[in-house]
Amino acid sequence: MATRYRDDAGHELGLISSVTAPFCGDCTRARLSAVGVLYTCLFASRGTDLRSPLRAGASDALLREQLVAVWSQRRDRYSEERGEQAAARPKVEMSHIGG
């Protein structure tokens, strides 16, 4: 996904061009924020609350079911749609969701 560059000293820089070269259909990443919200995309404006079921003592099996459900229902076109609808979508900073 990243285009990697390395200088003569061995330092490496990777750039992910998710807007200009979307890879949504191949994405396998999710992010869990510090407040327990699971985001299935860096561009998502909403996530799934996992803190509440964790604090309520949900079993591993129940959490697994919830994660499978969230992942299987995710939309794989965020980057593709982002350009079309950027102005209409509420903004969530990457620093908030751990990007």
Buried (B, 14 or more C-beta within 10 A) or exposed (E): EEEEEEEEEEEEEEEEEBEEEBEBEEBEEBBBBEEBBBBBBBBBEEBBEBBEBEEEEBEEEEEEEBBEEBEEEBEBEBBBBBEEEEEEBEEBEEEBBEB
